[in-house]
Amino acid sequence: MRFAFPLLTLCAALVATMPAAHAERLKDMASIAGVRQNQLSGYGLVVGLDGTGDQTSQTPFTVQSIIAMLQQKGVNLPPTGQLQLKNVAAVMVTTSLPAFAQPGQTIDITVSSIGNAKSLRGGTLLMTPLHGADGQVYAMAQGNVLVGGAGASAGGAQTTVNHLSVGKISAGATVEKAVASNLGENNQIRLELNQTDFATASRVVQALNDQFGVGTATALDGRVIRVRTPASSDARVSFIGLMENIDVKPAAAAAKVILNARTGSVVMNQAVTLDTCAISHGNLSVTIGADTNVSQPAPGSRGQTVVTQTPSVEIKKDPGKVLLVKGGASLAEVVKAMNSIGATPQDLLAILQALKAAGSLRAELEII
């Protein structure tokens, strides 16, 4: 994993030479309360598969769904055990209902197998109701499933390109019910910053009041800002459009270090610094092996050839290094110091945790 550090050093050098934070559009920094997507999901069946559907002996819910559906159509079926279906797959259908979506509009959907179907390629999704978190139906889905992959098998050999158990249907669901919106209620809206920051919230309020007049915006806390809007819906939409394109310079980000304990990835922003400290690094390796020997009896004797093993244990300790890091070191200097003592990403995880415990790391440490 040592190859990761030259790249990390390059990133640190680039970040260290970057200019100060530039202004961003308000729509990139915040969202409007109530203007959001709503998740929908439903259980359905995909039919018309070319022998790649669920194995009914292992997925009884697929057969139960077929029986229930056909009974609603007035078709009586034999007992469940006599059905052998290979062209049907049970699926979950998921999508997001956009804000302000109205009945009659269409949205894209994702179809995912929940059984042991080999492929959904060429299948057709039967009419499936999509429910919201409240259990109500907000859309109906149906259509031909498009799978961006292919697979083939013959003589015990099998090959697959991309993922075959998930597909999409463009405009595959029709909105049946709109989600009520209270945008502009009491002639006001609430802006919610993507990240809580009191300084940034204050700058947003200042920018809005400079643009639209004193008293237009009021900060409720470090994340939520109340904004007065015009009374009419047309004027309100125009006002929000202008507001979202106002440029605001965000406050400097807090010093933060992100550690991924599973992959050994370490990411630090340019605000990370160190107090004066000493870092010691050394490696201790223990190697345990066994040498295989063959014991051959003398000619003419009645002995037997025996294979024996001689265990061996070797302990090797590389010389340690002690590095002095001066206070106020920047990100580039921190990474350079770590490289100079030969620390790998996994070593850096332990070193940064120790620095944080010692109070020398001026940053928030987050382990994911």
Secondary structure, 3 states (H helix, E strand, C coil): CCCHHHHHHHHHHHHHCCCCCCCEEHHHHEEECCCCCEEEEEEEEEECCCCCCCCCCCCHHHHHHHHHHHHHCCCCCCCHHHCCCCCEEEEEEEEEECCCCCCCCEEEEEEEECCCCCCCCCCEEEEEEEECCCCCEEEEEEEECECCCEEEEECCEEEEECCCCEEEEEEEEEECCCCCCCCCHHHEEEEEECCCCHHHHHHHHHHHHHHHCCCCEEECCCCEEEEECCCCHHHHHHHHHHHHCCEECCCCCCCEEEECCCCCCEEECCCCEECCEEEEECCEEEEEEEEEEEECCCCCCCCCCEEEEEEEEEEEECCCEEEEECCCECHHHHHHHHHHCCCCHHHHHHHHHHHHHHCCEECEEEEC
